Structures are given as C-alpha cells and as structure tokens.
Amino acid sequence: MVDVRTQYLKIKEDIDRQINEVINSCAFINGPKVKEFQSELEKYLDVKHVIPVANGTDALQIALMSLDLKPDDEIIVPAHTYVATAEVIALLGLKPIMVDVDPYTFNVTSEIIKNSVTDKTKAIVPVHLYGQCAEMEGIVSFAQKNNIAVIEDAAQAIGCDYTFSDGKKAKAGTIGNIGCTSFYPSKNLGAYGDGGAIFCNDDELTKKLRMIANHGQSERYYHDIVGCNSRLDSIQAAILNVKLKHLDSYNDSRRKVANSYDDAFKNIDGITIPKRAHFSTHVFHQYTLRIANGRRDVFKEYLDSKEIPNMIYYPVPLYKQKAFDNNIPKDFSLPVTTQLSNEVISLPIHSEMQKDQLEYIIKTVKEFFSS
C-alpha cells in the first residue's frame, strides 16, 4: 500500500547523517533532535505547542487524561475509525458514544453529533479519516456553546488545510482544544518506528499535557499528578525532521495519484469515488472507494489475484467489536457505518507511485467492472 523503501532511498544521505549524529551524541531521550523537531513542527502547523510522544494512541490517551474526566463521562467518537480512537476512552473508564458518519466524506458532522449529546457528554473526538478534515467549524462552534472539549484525531491528515467560512485557514489538528497525531511508518509523515505528537494552543493545558506525558512531573522527582511515560526518541525525531521538509511534496504526489484515480473511476457504475469536502484539502492517506451491489469482496479477490495491494478499512464497525460489549446495547446499529463496512476498499496511494504502477491498477479496476 506504501513504498517506504523508495522514499527512504531518495533522502538516504540526510536520514543516515541525522541518525549517526544522534548515535554519536548518545542523546537518545529528549535530546536536541527532539526539541528541534518539536520547534519545526510548531512552525509548520502554526500551533503554539507540540508535545512529542511515543505513539498516536498515547497522544489520544494523554489528551483525555488532561481533561479531569470522571468515570462514565461520555465521549463522542465516530464508529467508522481505527480502534485506538475508542480504545483509550474505554481504557480510562469513560464511555464511548459511537456515532455515524457522512457516507461520502466518511467523517462525522456537527449535525450527526448533536443527536447524541447528553448532559454527560464531556468531549468530542472527530477523526479526520483517510486524509481530510471533518466539518470542524460547526463541531467546534457547537462544542463551545455546550462546554464540550474537542480532541482532534489527525493521525491520517497531517498537512491537511481547513478553510473556515471567513476564509481563515488552519492545519488539521490545530482547530480543537487538543490535536493528536501518529507517526506510524505508513503515515504521510512516518517515522521508522513508533511515534506521535499532541498539538495545543492553550498554555496552561499544554503544561498539564507535558506533565502527564512525563510521569506527572514538571520538576524531576516531584510528581503532582498521575501521569505516564510517553516520549518520542531522538532517532525518530531526527528522521521526522528530515521528512517534515518533504511533507507538502509527499502530499502533493498523493493528490496527483488520487486525481488520476478520480478521472478513471468517476463514471464507472458501481464505484463511488471519495468526496472532497469544500472546506478541506485532502492529503489522501488512503484512497477509499465504495463498491456497490455487494461486489466489494469479489472485487478484493480480483485485485489479490492480480497482485494489487488493497485494504479494507474497517471491516467490523467499532460497536460490533467484542471489546466494547459492555458499553454498547445489543440492538445498537448505525446504518451508514454498517454500509461502509460492507462497501469500502482502499487502493495503493503513496508519494513514490510510478506511472506504470498507476496505469496497471487503473486498467485492472476497469477490466473488473467491464466484465
């Protein structure tokens, strides 16, 4: 689905030099490379504070821990997303309230969220799925009126631009109270191991987030709150700092692939191409089609037989996962999420795709639907 090796070979000299500098310095934890990456990412995102952490799941957990929530407080989360988004909610003894998504952008909207808010709702976690922002202006406006925190899961959308109705722009992850991302190797900005970060514009909240990520301490051996141990190591920070300089070009390359897919598939009966929201750019972490008429699984088998990588994200809705049996009523169902779990399939998309690879994929897809 991605070609991390070819991407590495193009920047090998810079990457290898940075790794060697870390090894020679022996500053493996919270060293200068971490602080440098933090500063560069703050500039790129135009956000006041970046807190590097060990992975994207930790980022979400730490964000929730900073809100002083109580057991059974309700957190609204889309049901069509990766398990980590809801997992950390349950892990902290909170109640995930799973909601449906828009069938074309795959993201939650303010209108969908409004129907699930109660007096126990303390936070909303919109996920910028597959590479474009959820409808943040409406979500944040509603949340502010109801004293609800907004934690953005921007793990799939780093570099994505959101445009407000007044023309103002902001990067994904910098619009709500807290933003979270992952640097998993397959992400648009991927490390060569695990990594993540938290974004925040609130000075006091940032102090608390940093404390939680560092064993609840702001001064060594003085632990004011219960925290955890989550940090980005220096080697990963050095790698990410090199790749950050290329992020916009990586995202542009993904868009070009997506444009070719769109042009090829937009008029094929049985395929719904991904909708691009008017308020958001799309960085295409995934290029996800909907396949109608119950043909998705047969289509997948056909792609497999032609040795074309593909992936179904996410085949089982979160509310049907055994892990959440205690939180979800047995008869609970969300029609769009159920439909998507039966229809979606993602094609290869990355910054290193070659013309012949792209042409082969397009030709193969067209052949399936013409037969």
N, C-alpha and C positions, 0 to 999 in steps of 0.2 A: 504493500500500500504506500510505502515511502521508500526513498533511496538515501539513507543517511550516509552510506559509504561514499557515494559520488559527491555528495555535498561536502563531506569532510575533505576529500582529496583536493577540492578547489581552494580550500583555505588551510590546507595541512601545515604549511610553513608557520602561519600565525598561531594556529592552535598548538602545535608542538612547542613553539617557543614559549608560549604562555604557561603550558603545563610544566616545562622544565624550570621556568622561573619560580613557580610555586614549590617544586621539589627542592630546588637549590636553597630557597629561603627557609624551608621547613615550617612556614607559617600556614599550616594546614587547616586550622579552625579560626574563623573570624579574623583572617589575615587581611592585608591591604587589598588583595584582589576582590574580596567580598565587599569591602567598603567602596571600591572603585565601581564595581558592577551596580551596587545599590545606587550610587550617585548618577551613573549614566542612565539607568532605567528610570529614575525620577525625572531626569531631563526629557527623556524620550516620551514618557507618559504625561508630562506636565502635571505631576502629582507631588504634593509636599513630602510624603514619606513612603518609602518602600522598606518592608521588613522581609529580608530573605529568610526562608525556612527550608525544612528538609524535603517537603513534597507538597503537592496540591491538597491532599486530604488533610494534612496538618494545618495548612492555611485556613481551610474551612472550619476545622475544629477550634483553632485558636480564636478565630473571628467570633464564633458563637460563645466561647468562654468569656470573651471580653464584655458581653452584654448583661452580665449578672442575672441570667435567667433562672427560673425556678422549675423544679420537676413538673412535667405535664404542660408547661408553656407550649404553645403551638407555633410551629414554623412552617410556612407555606413553601412548597417546593414542587416543581414540575415532576410528573410521573414518567415522562419520557426523557430520561437522562441517565448518566452513569451512576452506579450505586453509591459512590462516595458522597454525593451531594446530600442524600438522605441518611446514609450510614452514620455520619458524625452527629446528626440530630438525635437519632436513637441512642447512640453511644453515650451521650451526655444526659440521658434520662428525659429528653424533651420529646414532644410529639410531632412527627412529620405529618403535615396535612398535604396530601398529594392532589395536585390539580391537573386539569387537561391543558393542552397546548393548541396553538393555531395549527391547522393541518397543512399549511403551505410554508410557513417560516419555521415550524417546529418549536417555536418559543412561546412562553407564557405572555399574556397581555394583562393590562390593568383591569379590563372587563372580566376576564376569567377569574382573576384573583379576588375581586370584590365579592364574588358569590361565596367565598369560603372563609371570609374574615369573621372572627368572633371576638368576644372580649378577652379571650385567652391568646389571641394572635400577637406575638411579640416581634416577629421578624419574617421577612420575605426573602427567599433566595432565588432570584431569577438566574437562569442558566443561559448564557449566550451560545446556544448549541450550534455545532457544525461550523461556526465561524462568523456569525453576525449577531448583533445586539438584539436583545429583547426590547420591547417598547418602554424604555426606561423613563422617559419624561412623564408619561401617565402613571407608571408604577411608583416613581419617587413622589410625585405630587400627592397621590392617594395615601402613600405611607406617611408622609409628613403630616397630613391632616388628621391621621389616626394614631399618631405617635408610635409608629411601627418602624423598626430598623430595616434597612435594605443591605443585604450582603450579596454582592455580585460574584457569581461563579464564571470567571472569564477564562477558564483553562483552555477553551478551544478558540478563543477570539482575540488573543493578544495582537495589538496593532490595528484592530478594527476601530473605525471612527464613527461616532454617533453624532448626528446633527439635530439640534433642538429646533423647535418651531420658530425661534427668533434668529436662527442662523448660527448660533454658538455651537462649537464642536467640542467634543471630549472623547478621550480614548476609553475603550471598553475596560471596565474595572475601576474607573475613577469617578463614577457618577453617583453611586450609592454611598452609604456610610462607610462601608469597607468593601474592598475588592480582593479577590483571591485568584491565583493562577497556578498552573503546574508547568514545570519544565521537563516533563517526561520526554524521553528521546524522540518520540514521534510527533511531538507538538511543533507548531510553526516556529517557535523559539525553543528548541530542545537541547537539553544537556546531554552528556554522555554517561548518564546515571540519573538518579532521582534529584529532584529539586522543586522548589516552589517559592512563592512570594505573596505578601499581603500588601495592599495599597490603601492609604488613608490620608485624608486632608485635615483631620482633626488632631491637634497637637496632644491633647490630654488622652484621647483614645489611643493614639499611637504609643504613648508611654506605657499604657496598660498592655497593649498587644506585644510590645517588646519584652515586657516583664514576663508575661505568660510564656512566650517562646523561650525564655531563658530561666527556667525553674522558678518563676515568680519573684525574681530578684532584679533590682535596679543597681544595687551595690553588692559586690561579691560577698556571699555568705550571709546576707540579710534578705530573708525571704518574706515579703509582705503578703503575698497571695500564693495559692496553689497554682503552679504552672506545669510546664512540661519541658522537654528538651528537644528543640527542633531548630536546626541550623543548616544553612547551605554551606557545603565545604568549599574550600578555596579553589580547588582544581575545577570544580563545576562552575564556580563564579567566573574564573578566568576564561573558560570555554564559552560561557554565555556572553561574556563581554565582547568577545570576538564576533560571535554570531549576531548579537544585537545590531551591530553596524550593517548587517546584511538583511535584517528582518523585513524592511519595506520591499526590497527587491525580491525576497523569497515570496512575500505575499502577492506581489505583482505577477510573479511567474505562475502562482497558483490560480490567480484570476484569469490569466490567459488560457490556461487549460480548461477552466470552467466555462469560459466564453466559447471555446471550441465544442465542448460537450453540449452546451445550450443550443448552439446553432444546429448541431447534428440531430438532437433528440426532440426539439421543441414541437415538431409537427408529427411525431410518431404516436399513433393511437395506442394507449395502454401504458404510456410513460408520462409521469408528471415531473417536470424538472423543478429544482429548488427555486422558490420565490426569493427575490432580493428585495428586502424592505426599503422603502423610500427614505427612511430616516437613518439607515446604517449602511456603511460599506460592508463588504463580505470578504473575509480572508481565507475562506474555503479550507478550513481544517479538514473537513470532509466534503465530498461532492455526493449528495444523497438523493437518489431517485425514489419515487413511489411507483411501484409496478401494480397495475390494476388486474382485476378479473382472476385473482387467486393464482397468478403465474409467477410470483416472486421466487418461490423455492425452486421451480423448474428453471427459471432464468439463472439462478445462482448455480445450479448444477451444470448448466450450459457453459457459463463463464469458467467454472472449475475445469471442465473438460477441455477448454481452450487455453488453460493455464493463465488466465487473467485473474490477478488478485482481486478479492472483493470482501466485503464485510457487512454483516447485519448488525447495526446499532439501533435499537436494543431489542432483542427478540422476545424478552419477557418483561412486561411492564413492572415497575417497582412495586406496585400494590399487589402483584401476584407472587412476589418473592417470599419464600418461607421466612426469611429474616424479619419480615415486618408483620407476621401473622398476628402478633399481639396488639398491633396498632390499627389494623385495617379490618373493618367489618367484612364478613364473608361474602355478602352480596354486593360489595362495592365495585363499581366499574366506571371507567372513563372512556367514552366511545371513540374519541379521536386517538388517544393513546393506544387503545386496542387495535384500531385500524392501522396505525403506523407500524405497530409491532409485526403486523402481517404483510406490510407492503414495502417498507423501506429497504434499500440496499445501497451501499456506498461503493463507488468506483475508485481506482487509484488516482490520487492527485497529490502532487508534490512539486517542489521547485526544480527538480532535475529531470523531469519527463522529457524524453526525446520525441521528435516528430514521428518517427516510425512506430514508437510505442503507442502514442496517442492515436495515430491512424489505424493501427491494428485493433485497438479497443473499440473505436467508433465503428469500424467495419464489422466487427464481430457482433456488437449490440444490434446494429441494423439488420444483420442477417437473421438473428433470432426473431425479430419482430416482423420480418418479411416472409417468414416461413409459415 
